[in-house]
Amino acid sequence: MIAVAVGVVAWRPWDRGAGPVDHAAARGASSAPPPTSAATRPQWPADDTQASVHALPGIDPEALPELPTKLSGWELAQDTTIMVRLYDGKTPGLVSNFPSPSNHCGVLRFLVVWRTTRPATVRAQFVNPFDGSALDNSPIAEGSSGWMSLTGCGQPSWLDLGDEQSMVDVSVRYQVWSFV
């Protein structure tokens, strides 16, 4: 009898700078994860007026929804990858120069996928783009990876839920869609 051990390493464009992700090690599993097809991945909400935040306990990019290439009624204006560093567990990490408008926030839609670069639990939510304060009724989710859908009225943020001495990097890819 021959035994074969298989590990899966993925490298996606939005993983730049973070290195490959070993899915089995990230989940503490001893074997490769089952394949994920586009049909079993989560889907983006069809309702573009409701903000949503989702989080997962692991850092498997294949468990996140794929960012679309088309959205009915919307035109892709920007597709960006960035790293957000979380320092102290008290200050939310924000995307630098996030394109939230000061008015007419309904003319933009943001789709965001994110993951920590090492196993760590963070709180994801939307904040006021001008002062970083939490938005009223903002959905909140906690995990090591996830996705968000929001209008131009807010900005995504992450907060490290570890100890004050920890530092966590969050790999973020976001799309900006303009209403047509």
C-alpha positions as CSV (number, residue, x, y, z in Angstrom):
1,M,0.0,0.0,0.0
2,I,1.3,3.5,-0.9
3,A,0.2,6.5,1.1
4,V,0.4,10.0,-0.4
5,A,0.1,13.2,1.5
6,V,-1.2,16.2,-0.5
7,G,-1.2,19.8,0.5
8,V,-2.8,22.7,-1.4
9,V,-1.0,26.0,-1.8
10,A,-2.9,28.8,-3.5
11,W,-1.5,32.0,-4.9
12,R,-4.1,34.6,-5.9
13,P,-3.5,38.1,-7.3
14,W,-4.9,39.7,-4.1
15,D,-2.4,37.7,-2.0
16,R,0.5,39.9,-3.3
17,G,3.1,40.4,-0.6
18,A,1.5,37.9,1.8
19,G,3.0,34.8,0.1
20,P,1.2,31.6,-0.6
21,V,-1.4,30.3,1.7
22,D,-1.1,26.7,2.9
23,H,-4.8,25.8,3.4
24,A,-4.2,22.7,5.4
25,A,-1.9,24.4,7.8
26,A,-4.2,27.4,8.1
27,R,-7.0,25.2,9.3
28,G,-4.8,22.9,11.4
29,A,-5.9,20.1,9.1
30,S,-3.8,17.1,8.3
31,S,-5.0,16.8,4.7
32,A,-5.9,19.0,1.8
33,P,-9.3,20.7,1.8
34,P,-12.0,19.5,-0.4
35,P,-12.1,21.4,-3.7
36,T,-14.4,24.5,-3.8
37,S,-16.2,25.2,-7.0
38,A,-17.7,28.5,-8.0
39,A,-21.2,26.9,-7.4
40,T,-20.4,26.3,-3.7
41,R,-18.7,29.6,-3.0
42,P,-20.8,32.3,-1.2
43,Q,-22.5,34.7,-3.6
44,W,-22.7,38.5,-3.5
45,P,-26.1,39.9,-2.5
46,A,-28.3,40.9,-5.3
47,D,-29.8,43.7,-3.2
48,D,-27.3,46.6,-3.5
49,T,-29.0,48.8,-0.9
50,Q,-28.2,46.7,2.2
51,A,-24.7,46.6,3.7
52,S,-23.5,43.2,4.8
53,V,-20.4,41.8,6.5
54,H,-19.5,38.2,6.7
55,A,-16.6,36.4,8.4
56,L,-15.1,32.9,8.5
57,P,-12.8,31.3,11.1
58,G,-10.2,30.3,8.6
59,I,-8.0,32.1,6.1
60,D,-8.9,30.1,3.0
61,P,-9.3,32.4,0.0
62,E,-11.2,29.7,-1.9
63,A,-14.0,29.9,0.7
64,L,-14.7,33.6,-0.2
65,P,-17.0,34.8,-3.0
66,E,-15.2,35.6,-6.2
67,L,-15.3,39.3,-7.1
68,P,-17.5,39.8,-10.1
69,T,-16.4,41.1,-13.5
70,K,-19.9,42.5,-14.2
71,L,-22.8,43.8,-12.1
72,S,-26.1,44.7,-13.7
73,G,-26.6,48.5,-13.5
74,W,-23.1,49.1,-12.3
75,E,-19.7,49.9,-14.0
76,L,-16.4,48.8,-12.5
77,A,-14.5,51.9,-11.6
78,Q,-11.6,50.5,-9.5
79,D,-10.1,47.1,-8.4
80,T,-7.5,47.5,-5.7
81,T,-5.4,45.3,-3.5
82,I,-3.9,46.7,-0.3
83,M,-2.5,45.5,3.1
84,V,-4.0,47.0,6.3
85,R,-1.9,46.7,9.5
86,L,-3.7,46.3,12.9
87,Y,-1.6,47.3,15.9
88,D,-3.1,47.5,19.3
89,G,-6.6,46.0,19.5
90,K,-8.0,49.5,20.1
91,T,-7.6,51.4,16.9
92,P,-9.5,50.2,13.8
93,G,-7.5,49.6,10.7
94,L,-8.7,51.5,7.6
95,V,-8.0,51.3,3.9
96,S,-5.8,54.4,3.1
97,N,-7.5,56.7,0.6
98,F,-10.7,54.7,0.5
99,P,-13.0,56.3,-2.1
100,S,-16.0,57.1,0.1
101,P,-17.7,60.2,-1.3
102,S,-18.8,63.1,1.0
103,N,-22.3,63.1,-0.5
104,H,-24.3,61.1,-3.0
105,C,-23.2,57.9,-1.3
106,G,-25.8,55.8,-3.2
107,V,-23.9,56.2,-6.5
108,L,-21.1,53.8,-5.4
109,R,-21.1,50.2,-4.3
110,F,-18.1,48.5,-2.8
111,L,-17.3,44.8,-2.8
112,V,-14.5,43.7,-0.4
113,V,-12.8,40.4,0.3
114,W,-10.3,40.2,3.1
115,R,-8.2,37.7,5.1
116,T,-5.6,37.9,7.8
117,T,-2.1,36.8,6.7
118,R,-1.8,34.6,9.8
119,P,-4.5,32.9,12.0
120,A,-6.0,35.7,14.0
121,T,-9.5,36.9,14.8
122,V,-10.5,40.4,13.8
123,R,-13.7,42.3,14.0
124,A,-14.9,43.6,10.6
125,Q,-17.4,46.4,10.3
126,F,-18.2,49.7,8.5
127,V,-17.2,53.1,9.9
128,N,-17.7,56.7,9.1
129,P,-15.1,57.5,6.4
130,F,-14.4,61.0,7.9
131,D,-13.8,60.2,11.6
132,G,-13.6,56.4,11.8
133,S,-16.5,56.1,14.3
134,A,-18.8,53.1,14.0
135,L,-21.9,53.6,11.8
136,D,-25.2,53.2,13.5
137,N,-26.6,49.7,12.7
138,S,-23.4,48.7,11.0
139,P,-23.2,44.9,10.6
140,I,-20.3,43.3,12.5
141,A,-18.6,40.0,12.0
142,E,-15.6,38.3,13.6
143,G,-13.2,35.9,12.0
144,S,-10.0,35.5,10.0
145,S,-11.4,36.1,6.6
146,G,-14.5,37.4,5.0
147,W,-16.3,39.7,2.6
148,M,-18.3,42.9,2.7
149,S,-20.8,44.6,0.5
150,L,-21.6,48.3,1.1
151,T,-22.8,51.5,-0.5
152,G,-20.6,54.5,-0.6
153,C,-21.9,55.7,2.8
154,G,-19.2,53.9,4.8
155,Q,-15.7,52.5,4.9
156,P,-14.6,49.0,5.8
157,S,-12.6,48.6,9.0
158,W,-10.9,45.8,11.0
159,L,-10.0,45.6,14.7
160,D,-7.5,43.0,16.1
161,L,-9.2,41.0,18.8
162,G,-5.9,39.6,20.1
163,D,-3.9,41.1,22.9
164,E,-2.5,44.6,22.9
165,Q,1.0,43.4,22.0
166,S,-0.1,41.6,18.8
167,M,0.1,42.9,15.2
168,V,-2.0,41.6,12.4
169,D,-1.9,42.3,8.7
170,V,-5.1,42.0,6.7
171,S,-4.9,41.5,2.9
172,V,-7.8,43.4,1.3
173,R,-9.0,43.5,-2.2
174,Y,-11.9,45.8,-3.0
175,Q,-13.9,46.9,-6.0
176,V,-15.6,50.2,-6.5
177,W,-18.7,50.1,-8.7
178,S,-20.3,53.3,-10.1
179,F,-24.1,53.4,-10.8
180,V,-24.9,53.7,-14.5
